[in-house]
Amino acid sequence: MSDLSIQDVHKIFQDVASELGKVLKGQDRVIEDVIIALFSEGHVLIEGLPGLGKTLLVNSLAHVIEGRFKRIQFTPDLMPSDIIGTSVFNTEVNRFQIKKGPVFTNFLLADEINRTAAKTQSALLQAMQERKVNIDGTDYDLGDFFMVIATQNPIEMEGTYPLPEAQIDRFLMKLFMDYPALEDERNLLYAYREGFTATDPLSAGLKMVITQKDIVDIKETIKSVQLDDKIIDYILDIVTRTRNFSGIELGCSPRGSISLFQASKVKAVFSSRDFVIPDDIKDLVYPILRHRMILEAEAEIEGNTADDYLKQIIEDTEVPR
């Protein structure tokens, strides 16, 4: 049982967001969603142009929330063993020993994940789902605190590979990172004038807010958040509509319902509530469901997006009172 109240966790979340805001100007929504994903025990796919601070976000997160951070640059020649590790013969002891890959960490940045083939991308499937990997027939645990934040460039498509459906469905959220507003970019330049540099997040004066022990207590507190039966029906109504909606070829799997359920509880705590309201669901529908749908070819040719259909579905779905 956690000693932390809902208000205590709300304050912690605000402090984490404030610390990350020191280095990521104008990305408040992305910061909030990443924190929600972390405490929903989920992974995040971020799509955005180079230079917007995706790597800086993950690196800073590992400083604010006690944890180890590793980065993998995905390239066409990357092999699965480069991610999970392999066995290497040690001549000194005359036997094979396991050399663990960068997946053995707390925060894993999979940079430009769509630049490597599906076979290598799939090396993360077991890690993301079960939090363990198999090397030469033996399972190795990654621990309870493991999060993948993957990035992809929406513009440069040459030499890229689409993510397998099984893998993209394992991301709790797909987020878009856009240019900061002019005032936010001005504040970023002011920070650089004062000595901040993106290669060293600590130069912004980042402070650790959460230890690994705190994470356990926070998750226990989040479990106490209540979801009314009507909210559960609302989640199911939205998700099932994606499976029978004109223009959508393939709707969301039950993992979409589960993801909305889990993340809505964290979202409620972000608003200092111990119960979920319909607006929490509405707010999370886009980042949680947009990547779990496949549109019909004609809909894509017409320029429609998953968000367009989700907007229609939300408007058509009766909101519980």
N, C-alpha and C positions, 0 to 999 in steps of 0.2 A: 504494500500500500504506500502510495506516494504522500509525502508531507506537503507537496506543492498544491496550492489551490488553482482554480481556473484563472483567477486574477494574477497570481504569481507567474503562471506560464505565459499569459498575455503580455505581461511586462517583459519577460525574457525575450519573447518573439520581437517585440518592439525594439528592444536593445540590439538584438542581432541585426534587424533590418537597418537600424540607425548606423551601426558600425560598417555594414556593407555599403551603405549610402555614402560613406566617406570616400570610397574609391570608385563606385559606379554611380555617376551622376545621371539623373533622369531615367533610371531603370527600376523605379520603385515596384512596378507590377511584376517584373521578372524576378526581382529579389523576393517578394512575398510568395510567389508561386514556387520558387525553388525551396524555400523554407517549408512550405506546406508539403511539397513532395518528399522532402527529407523525413519529416515526422509522420508521413503516411507510408514510410518504408518503400518509396518508389524511386524510379529513375526518370531522368529528364532528357529530352532531345531539344536542343536549341538551334533554331535556324536564323542566320543573320550574316550580314556582310562582314568581311575581315576588318579588324580594328575597332570593334564595338565593345570589347572587354569581356568576351566569353571566357578566355583563359584566366583573366584577372579575377573574374567572379569565383571560379572554383578554387583558385589559389587562396583568395581572401577568405572564402568559406572555411577552409581548413585551418586558418589562423583564428577565426572568431569562434568556431566550434572545434574543440580539441580533436584533431584527427590528422592522419597522414594523407598526403596528396601526391599522386603520380599522374603523369601525362603520357599518352601514347599518340604519336603522330601516325595516323592511318595512311598508308601508301599502297599502291598496287602490288608491291612485292612483299608486303607484310604477311607473315605466316601465323597460324594459330598458336604455335609454340612461343612466338614472340610476345604473346599476350598472357598465356596461362603458365608458361614455363615448360621445362623438359628435364629428362634425366641425363646427367653428364657423368662420364666415367672418371673417377678420381684415382689417378695412378698412385698417390701416396697411401691410400687405404685399400687400394686394389678392389674397388667396388663402385657401383653406380650410386650417385647421390642426386637428389632433386634440387634443381635450380629454379626457384620460384620466379614467376614472371611479375610484371608490374600490376597485374590484377589483384595481387595481395596488398591491399591498401584500404583506406576508408573512403576517400574521394578519388574516383578515377575519371580523368578527363579523356574521353575518346575523341580526339580532335579530327575533324573532317572524316567522320566514320564512313561516309559513302564513297571514299576514294579507294577502298579495298574490296576485294571480291566477296561474294556471299559466304563462301566457305570460311573465310577468316572472320567476317562479321559474326558468323554463327558461333564462334568460339566463346562469345560472351553470353550465349543463351542460358546455359546452366548457371553461370555466375549470377546473372540478373534474376533468375527465377528462384534458384535454390540456395544462393549464397555459398556455393562451393564449386570446385572445379575438379576434373578428373585428369590425372597425369599418369600415364602408363598403367591404367587400371586401378589406381588408388584415388579415392576422394579426399580432397583437402578442403577444410572449412575456411571460409573467408570471414567468419564472425558475424555478429548481428548488425554491426554498423558498417554497411557497405553501400555506396551509392555511385551509379554511373551517370555522368553528365556528358552527353555526346553532342557534338556540333556538326553542322553541315552548312555549306555555302549555297545559297539559293540561285546564284547567278552563273557560276562557272561549272557547267554541267559536263564538259568534255573530260573523259577519263574517269567518270563516276559510275557507281553501281547502285541500283535501287536497293533499299534495305528489305530483307525478307519479311514477309507479312508476320511470321511468327516472332521475329525480333522487334519489329516496330510496335507490336501489340504489347510488348513487355515494358515499354516506356509509359510511365504513369501520365506524363504530360508531354505535349509538344508546344514549345513556346517560340514566339517570334521576337527577336531583338532588333530594334530599329534605331535610327539616329536619335540622339538626345535633342531636346529643345535648345534653342540658342542660349538661353540663360543658364541652362545646365552645363552646356559646353564651355561657356565663359567661366563658370565656377571651376570646371575641370582645369582650365588653363591657369586660373589663380592658384589652384593646388600645386600645379607643376612649378609655378613661380616660387612657391614656398618650400620646394624641395621634394615634393612627391614624385615617385617614378613607378611606372606600372610593373617593372621587374622586381620591385621590392614593396609589396603591399604594406609592410610594417612602417614604411616611410610616411604613411598617412596617419600613423598613430593608432592603428588597429589594436583593440584589446580583446582578449579571450572572454567570451560571455558564458559559454556552456562547456562543461567538462563531459567526458564520456559517462560518468556516473549520473550527471544531470539528465542526459538523454534518456536513461532508463526511467527516471522519476517522471519526466515530462510525458513519456509515452503512457505511463500508468495513469496520469491525470487525464490525458486525452480520452482514455477508455471510458471515463465517467460521463462524457458528453452524450446527451440523449437524442435519439432519432425517433420521432413519432411514426406510427404506421403509415400515416398519410404522406409523410416525406419519403418513405421507402417506396410507396406506390407511385409517387411523383417521379422518382428516379427510374423506376421500371417502365413507366409510361413513356418517358423521353427516349430511353435506350431502345425499347421495342419498336418505337416509331421509325428509328433509323433503318430497321430491317424491312420495312414495308412502304418506304417513301419513294415516290416517283422521282427518278433521276439518280437514286443511290443503288448501285449494283450489289454492294455487300455492306451490311450494317455492322453495328458494334457487337462484340462478343460479350458474354457475361462478365468478362474481366473489366469491361467498361462500367458495368453496374457496381461491381465491387470497388473499383477505383473511386467512383463518385461517392460511394458510401464512406470509404475511409478518409478521403480528402476533405469531405464536408465537415467532419468532426474537428479537424485541425483548423479549417477556415472559421468555424464558429468560435474557437478559442482565440483566434486572431482578432475577433471582434468582442472578446471578453464575455462570451456567452457559454453556458453549459448545455445548450440545445441548438439544433440545426433548424434554420428557417429556409423557405423556398429560394430566397435570394442567394443563399450560399450555393445552392445547386445551380442556379442560373449562371452564377459567376464562374463556376468551374466547368460547365458543360463544354465550352470551347477548347480550353487547353487539354482536357481529358479525353474528349471524344473525336476531335478533328482528324487525328491521324489513324483512327481505327475504322474509318469508312473508306470504301472505294466507290468513286462516282462512275456513272455510266459514261462511255466514251463521248456520246453526244453532248452530255452536260459539260464535260471538260472542254470540248471544242467551242461551246458557247461562252466559255470563260467563267463558268460557275465554280465556286470553291466549296469545300466542306463547311466552312463557317456560314456561307449563305444558306445552306440547307438547315444547319443547326438553328439559325435565327428563325427560319420558318417553323421548325418543329417546336421551338420554345413558345412561339406565338400561338401555335395551334393546340398546345397542351394546357389543359385546365390546371390552374394553380390552386393547391390545397389551402383551405382557410383554417 
